[in-house]
Every structure is written in C-alpha cells, then in structure tokens.
Amino acid sequence: MQQDGDRYLAWADNSLSGPVEVQLDFTHSNNIAGNPSLPANATVDARGSAVVAVLSAQDPTRGGDFELTMRSVPGDPRARARNVEYLLPLQQQQFRIDQGYGGHFSHTEPEHRYAIDFAADIGTPVLAARDGVVMQVESDFDKAGLNLEKFGDRANFVRILHDDGTMALYAHLKADNGVIVRVGQRVRAGQQIGLSGNTGFSTGPHLHFAVQINRGMRLESIPVRINGPQGPLRLSGGTR
C-alpha cells in the first residue's frame, strides 16, 4: 500500500517466475471507494508489480478507514492450452497409475480432476514432461499423512510454466534434495527436475502430475496426451 496525497495505491507484488492473477477486495470500508471498483482483478507479470486499484474517500470532507484482502492464483487467465504431447514424467520403463482422472480419493476438485498419480519409489527421478520455465518450487516439507487440514498444502513440488501459459505440477517430491531445479531456470522435456517422494496429503510414495490453467481466479486441470515407453498412455478415470 502506497500513500499518494489523499489517495492510496494498492500494489500487488509477484515473487514467482511466471504470471499470477490477483483479486483485491474490501473486508471493511467506511467512506472509501476503489478505482476500479472492488473486487478488482489484475494480472501481474513474473517478478513484477502492478497497481490493482486506487483508493480514495468518497466524501473528502469526512474521514474514513478500510481493510483489504488479496487472493492470488498462478497463471495468466488469458492463456489458451495447445494440443501437445507430453513425455512420461518418470525415469522408469514400468509404472503403475494409482489414481487417474476423476479419482475418488483426491481427484474430485477442478484443479486435480485430470491429475495422474504414478506409483513411484522414493528417490525415483522425476523428469520434465515438456519444455518450460520453473515458475515455483516448494522443498521445505518432510512429512506426509491423511489429515487434509494438516497436510493438504504441505507437499514439496515443482511448477513449470509452458509457452502457451499452461503449468505442469509435479508434487509430493522427496524431502531433502527432492527438488533439484531453481526458480527461473529453463528446462527441456526429459530433463530431471527432482526425486519422487511422499510429502503432504498422501497415502504413500508417488508422483502427482497435473497440467493446469488459470480460468479466471481458479485453477483447473486439463486432460493431456502422454507418450510412455510403449506408446501413448490410456488415461482412464478412477482409482486402480
């Protein structure tokens, strides 16, 4: 928040190496209005900043006060997915899919509906399924469990931004050196980016892989074509 005379500039800063969409809204407002009106959305470029709204008194002769909240979602809502083929994100010839599209255990929400859970021993090399830029990483977690409230957002992961604005999520990576790429690094399809593990909300060691797109302040996963060792994978729904 930056004061500029009798008005306030509400800035959003983006620390990721890819765009984010933010939404600014009042939680409390007394004689204060926003331009544009709140809630207001803005897309902030990678490592950039943007003014989301300018706040000022509706009646300059009276005082006022306000409180704000801001939400953010990775990705540019203007992105449009291209129909491309992805590589298998694991360095192994044989594999098992523990949970596929629409799996009842944890693939019921839009951001995970088209995710794939590959069974993989801890320490299995994880490969980039497509060229891109490392947008975001998390590597600080070392525990797993089935308490969603406790472990739901505590998985180690790598998020890679593709040139069409879609993003690949590689999650539940190994504790201790399970992430081997850095934010901002450009990677090629087939390049190792980490080691599979068992962190966060998880029943056991596996790689959670999903391609996501920002649909306007919400992430949605999308179906993809993956080429495996024996040709294209048949990605049926449910849990195996």
C-alpha positions as CSV (number, residue, x, y, z in Angstrom):
1,M,0.0,0.0,0.0
2,Q,1.4,3.4,-1.1
3,Q,0.0,6.7,0.0
4,D,-0.1,9.3,-2.7
5,G,-1.5,12.5,-1.4
6,D,-5.1,11.9,-0.3
7,R,-5.3,8.5,-2.0
8,Y,-3.8,5.1,-1.6
9,L,-2.3,2.9,-4.4
10,A,-2.9,-0.8,-3.7
11,W,0.1,-2.7,-5.2
12,A,0.5,-6.4,-5.9
13,D,4.0,-7.9,-6.0
14,N,4.7,-11.2,-7.7
15,S,7.7,-13.2,-6.5
16,L,7.1,-16.1,-8.9
17,S,8.9,-16.7,-12.3
18,G,5.5,-16.6,-14.1
19,P,2.4,-14.6,-14.1
20,V,-0.2,-14.5,-11.3
21,E,-3.7,-13.2,-11.2
22,V,-4.8,-11.3,-8.1
23,Q,-8.1,-10.2,-6.7
24,L,-8.4,-7.3,-4.3
25,D,-11.5,-6.7,-2.1
26,F,-12.6,-4.9,0.9
27,T,-13.2,-6.7,4.2
28,H,-14.2,-3.4,5.7
29,S,-14.9,0.0,4.1
30,N,-16.0,3.3,5.6
31,N,-16.3,6.2,3.1
32,I,-13.6,4.6,0.9
33,A,-14.1,3.6,-2.7
34,G,-11.8,1.9,-5.2
35,N,-11.0,2.8,-8.8
36,P,-11.7,0.3,-10.4
37,S,-14.5,-0.7,-8.0
38,L,-13.6,-3.6,-5.7
39,P,-13.4,-6.5,-6.1
40,A,-10.8,-5.8,-8.7
41,N,-8.6,-8.3,-10.6
42,A,-5.2,-7.8,-12.2
43,T,-2.6,-10.0,-13.8
44,V,1.0,-9.4,-12.6
45,D,3.9,-10.4,-14.7
46,A,6.7,-12.7,-13.5
47,R,8.8,-11.0,-10.8
48,G,6.7,-7.8,-11.4
49,S,4.4,-5.4,-9.6
50,A,1.2,-3.8,-10.6
51,V,-1.3,-1.3,-9.1
52,V,-4.6,-3.2,-8.7
53,A,-6.7,-0.2,-7.5
54,V,-6.5,3.4,-6.3
55,L,-8.4,4.0,-3.1
56,S,-9.8,7.4,-2.0
57,A,-12.5,9.0,0.1
58,Q,-16.0,9.1,-1.3
59,D,-16.6,12.3,0.6
60,P,-13.3,14.2,1.0
61,T,-14.7,16.2,3.9
62,R,-15.1,13.2,6.1
63,G,-12.6,10.7,7.4
64,G,-12.6,7.0,6.5
65,D,-11.0,3.7,7.1
66,F,-10.7,0.4,5.3
67,E,-9.3,-3.2,5.5
68,L,-8.3,-5.2,2.4
69,T,-7.8,-8.8,1.4
70,M,-6.0,-10.1,-1.6
71,R,-6.1,-13.6,-3.2
72,S,-3.8,-14.8,-5.9
73,V,-3.8,-17.7,-8.4
74,P,-0.8,-18.7,-10.5
75,G,-1.1,-18.3,-14.3
76,D,-2.5,-15.8,-16.8
77,P,-6.3,-16.1,-17.3
78,R,-5.8,-15.3,-20.9
79,A,-3.8,-18.5,-21.5
80,R,-5.1,-21.0,-24.1
81,A,-3.8,-24.6,-24.0
82,R,-2.4,-26.1,-27.2
83,N,-2.9,-29.7,-28.0
84,V,0.6,-31.1,-27.4
85,E,2.1,-34.4,-26.4
86,Y,3.8,-34.8,-23.1
87,L,6.6,-37.1,-22.0
88,L,6.3,-39.6,-19.2
89,P,7.4,-37.6,-16.1
90,L,9.2,-40.5,-14.5
91,Q,12.5,-42.2,-15.4
92,Q,11.3,-45.8,-15.4
93,Q,10.1,-48.2,-18.0
94,Q,7.4,-49.8,-15.9
95,F,5.0,-48.0,-13.8
96,R,1.5,-48.2,-12.2
97,I,-1.1,-45.5,-12.1
98,D,-2.6,-45.5,-8.6
99,Q,-5.2,-42.8,-9.3
100,G,-6.3,-41.4,-12.6
101,Y,-8.7,-38.8,-14.0
102,G,-11.6,-38.2,-11.6
103,G,-10.2,-40.5,-8.9
104,H,-12.5,-40.6,-5.8
105,F,-9.8,-40.2,-3.2
106,S,-8.4,-36.8,-4.1
107,H,-9.0,-36.0,-7.8
108,T,-12.5,-34.6,-7.4
109,E,-11.8,-30.9,-7.4
110,P,-11.3,-29.0,-10.7
111,E,-7.6,-28.3,-10.1
112,H,-6.9,-32.0,-9.7
113,R,-9.6,-33.7,-11.7
114,Y,-7.3,-34.5,-14.6
115,A,-4.3,-35.3,-12.4
116,I,-2.4,-38.6,-12.5
117,D,-0.8,-40.3,-9.5
118,F,2.1,-42.5,-10.6
119,A,3.2,-45.0,-8.0
120,A,7.0,-44.5,-7.6
121,D,9.5,-45.4,-5.0
122,I,11.0,-42.6,-3.0
123,G,14.0,-41.3,-4.9
124,T,12.8,-42.1,-8.4
125,P,14.0,-39.4,-10.9
126,V,11.2,-37.0,-11.9
127,L,11.5,-35.6,-15.5
128,A,10.1,-32.5,-17.1
129,A,7.2,-33.7,-19.3
130,R,7.5,-30.6,-21.5
131,D,9.8,-27.6,-22.1
132,G,9.3,-24.7,-19.9
133,V,10.5,-22.3,-17.1
134,V,10.5,-23.3,-13.4
135,M,7.9,-20.9,-12.0
136,Q,7.6,-22.0,-8.4
137,V,9.1,-24.6,-6.1
138,E,8.5,-25.9,-2.6
139,S,11.0,-28.1,-0.8
140,D,10.7,-27.4,2.9
141,F,8.3,-30.3,3.9
142,D,9.3,-33.7,5.2
143,K,6.1,-35.4,6.5
144,A,3.0,-37.0,5.0
145,G,-0.4,-38.1,6.3
146,L,-4.1,-38.4,5.6
147,N,-5.2,-35.3,7.6
148,L,-6.2,-33.0,4.8
149,E,-6.3,-29.9,7.0
150,K,-2.8,-30.6,8.3
151,F,-1.1,-32.0,5.2
152,G,-3.2,-30.6,2.3
153,D,-0.8,-27.8,1.4
154,R,2.4,-29.3,2.7
155,A,3.7,-31.2,-0.3
156,N,7.1,-30.5,-2.0
157,F,6.5,-29.6,-5.6
158,V,7.8,-28.0,-8.8
159,R,5.6,-25.9,-11.0
160,I,6.7,-25.4,-14.6
161,L,5.3,-22.7,-16.9
162,H,4.9,-23.7,-20.6
163,D,4.9,-21.3,-23.6
164,D,1.1,-21.5,-24.0
165,G,0.5,-20.4,-20.4
166,T,-0.4,-23.8,-19.0
167,M,1.5,-25.1,-16.0
168,A,2.7,-28.6,-15.0
169,L,2.6,-29.5,-11.4
170,Y,4.9,-32.2,-10.1
171,A,4.0,-32.9,-6.4
172,H,4.8,-35.0,-3.3
173,L,8.5,-34.8,-4.1
174,K,11.1,-36.2,-1.7
175,A,12.2,-34.5,1.5
176,D,15.8,-33.4,1.5
177,N,17.0,-32.6,-2.0
178,G,13.9,-33.8,-3.8
179,V,13.8,-30.5,-5.8
180,I,16.9,-30.1,-8.0
181,V,15.9,-27.1,-10.1
182,R,15.7,-23.4,-9.2
183,V,13.0,-20.8,-9.8
184,G,13.5,-19.1,-13.2
185,Q,15.5,-22.0,-14.7
186,R,14.6,-23.0,-18.2
187,V,14.2,-26.8,-18.6
188,R,13.9,-29.1,-21.5
189,A,11.5,-32.1,-21.9
190,G,13.1,-35.2,-20.4
191,Q,15.4,-33.2,-18.1
192,Q,15.5,-34.3,-14.4
193,I,13.8,-31.8,-12.1
194,G,13.5,-33.7,-8.9
195,L,13.0,-37.0,-7.0
196,S,9.7,-38.6,-6.2
197,G,8.7,-38.9,-2.6
198,N,5.9,-38.9,0.0
199,T,5.2,-35.5,1.3
200,G,1.9,-33.7,2.1
201,F,-1.6,-35.3,1.8
202,S,-0.6,-38.7,0.6
203,T,-1.3,-42.4,1.1
204,G,2.2,-43.5,0.1
205,P,5.2,-42.7,-2.2
206,H,4.0,-41.5,-5.6
207,L,4.3,-38.6,-8.1
208,H,1.2,-36.4,-8.6
209,F,1.3,-34.9,-12.1
210,A,-1.2,-32.4,-13.5
211,V,-1.3,-29.8,-16.2
212,Q,-3.3,-26.7,-15.0
213,I,-4.6,-23.5,-16.4
214,N,-5.9,-20.3,-14.8
215,R,-9.6,-20.0,-15.7
216,G,-10.1,-16.6,-14.0
217,M,-9.1,-16.8,-10.3
218,R,-9.4,-20.5,-10.3
219,L,-7.0,-23.3,-11.3
220,E,-8.4,-26.1,-13.5
221,S,-6.5,-29.2,-14.6
222,I,-6.9,-30.3,-18.2
223,P,-6.6,-33.7,-19.9
224,V,-3.3,-34.3,-21.7
225,R,-1.7,-36.8,-24.0
226,I,1.3,-38.6,-22.5
227,N,3.7,-40.7,-24.5
228,G,5.1,-43.7,-22.5
229,P,7.7,-46.3,-23.2
230,Q,5.2,-48.4,-25.1
231,G,3.4,-45.5,-26.8
232,P,0.5,-43.3,-25.7
233,L,-0.9,-43.8,-22.2
234,R,-4.6,-44.7,-21.9
235,L,-5.6,-42.4,-19.1
236,S,-9.0,-43.7,-17.9
237,G,-10.7,-42.3,-14.9
238,G,-10.9,-43.5,-11.3
239,T,-8.5,-45.3,-9.0
240,R,-6.7,-48.6,-9.7
